[in-house]
Amino acid sequence: MTLDFHSILIFLALNNFLIIILFIYQYFNSHKQWYLLIIALGISFQFFAIILFNYRDAFPPLLPLRINNFLLISSFALTSYGLLSFDGKLRKKLIWVFGVAVVLVYSWILLVEGEDTIISIVRISSSSFFFGLGAYYLFTDKNKYHFAKLISVVLFSYSVFQLIRALTIYQQGDSYDFFNSSAIDNWSIIISLFVISGSCIAFLMLLKEIDQKIIFENNKRIRQDKHTLEGLNLTQNKLFSIIAHDLRNPFSNILGLSSLLLEDNEDKTESKEYVGLINSTAKNTLNLLDNLLNWAHSQTGELNLAPKKFFLPNLSRNLISNAIKFTNQGGQINILASTKGQQVEISISDNGIGMSKEIASKIFDVSTSITSLGTEKESGSGLGL
């Protein structure tokens, strides 16, 4: 295969120029991410290296080759680092590794200046190193994006190819001449063209894949927040229901009893009985308010659970009250306590009317409101347990 190197290099430079425009467009219109500019800068270095190499005869000897080698080596490092930084992480240690590698490789090239075969081997090997390292980071990324895997395979394959190319040039020794259009050099130009274009297109698809994942996670978070808000709304409705029922009735009793005390009543015994009823009603109402506030705080996540002994009477009173409510007169209510290690198990049972399985499955569900009349037609708030 015989190639017109002047034409093929110009075509490669044009391809790189279009990629640079594409990445700059992506930066200003879609993703304001620094790594897009790093990749664009790396491709720009390669673009100028190709142009400079193609028109090297217009410059003083050695100067274009020195600049060309520096631009190419820097291009390998910048492009590889930009590709592996798709997650936005600024890997400072890797920056030092890439920076030191660029300086060492370029210094080596300057030391062997005039040895074109060795310079070609060093430059080609450096591209294998940088792209191989980029392939490793892309492949081992914990997010396991499909296009990240694809780019890593492409870069790894290209790194292997560059190593084979460097080995072939080493075997040819001083007889190697890039301008003689050897088969491996011809394939190198063609493969480089596809690798650059393919990797950059796959990288843009990778950004789209990341965007889709972010959108999915945001939608999932919105659904979770919606579910939480719906639960809080149900809690609020339940709170108003309790206030309307369980608090209104006791206060009505307090007002009624206090009105009787205000009347001219000489029966001190009856007045004392009224005072006792007012006192017990007020205590029960206060306990209900405390329980109600604790429950409201627990539903909104503002209550730090710290179990203490004084919670037990409140819970027991509620269970015993329900047992009495749903047990006929003359029925039996059993309250038992037993120890199990460092825990105490309390059970409250009765031979009352009981409840169906359907109701039993909903007594802990705040989204439902089921009210059952007691054996004496007592009503409830529908709060359940």
Number of C-alpha atoms within 10 A of each C-alpha: 7 9 15 9 16 13 11 15 18 15 14 21 21 15 17 24 17 12 20 22 13 16 24 18 13 16 17 11 9 12 16 12 15 14 24 26 19 21 26 25 20 25 29 22 22 26 24 18 24 23 17 18 18 16 12 17 10 10 11 9 10 12 10 19 17 14 14 21 21 21 22 26 25 26 26 25 26 24 28 25 25 21 24 25 21 20 15 11 9 13 11 9 9 12 14 11 11 21 14 12 18 21 14 12 19 22 13 15 22 14 11 12 14 11 12 16 19 19 20 20 19 18 22 23 20 24 22 24 22 24 26 22 22 23 26 16 18 26 22 12 13 8 11 11 16 13 22 27 20 19 25 24 18 20 25 21 17 21 23 16 18 24 19 16 20 22 15 14 23 16 11 12 13 12 10 17 15 15 10 12 16 16 11 17 17 17 15 16 16 13 14 14 18 15 17 18 17 14 20 22 16 18 20 17 15 20 18 15 16 17 13 12 13 12 12 12 12 12 12 12 12 12 12 12 12 12 12 13 13 13 16 17 13 15 19 15 14 20 17 11 16 19 16 12 14 16 16 12 14 16 15 11 15 19 13 13 18 16 10 13 17 9 8 7 10 9 8 10 9 13 17 12 12 18 16 13 16 20 13 13 17 16 12 14 19 13 13 18 16 13 15 15 14 15 16 18 13 13 15 14 10 11 13 9 9 6 8 7 7 8 11 12 10 15 13 15 11 13 16 18 11 16 23 18 20 23 19 16 11 6 12 13 14 11 11 9 9 10 9 7 6 5 8 10 9 12 12 13 13 18 13 19 13 12 10 8 8 8 15 12 9 15 16 12 13 18 16 15 14 13 13 14 11 18 15 12 10 10 14 17 17 17 19 17 11
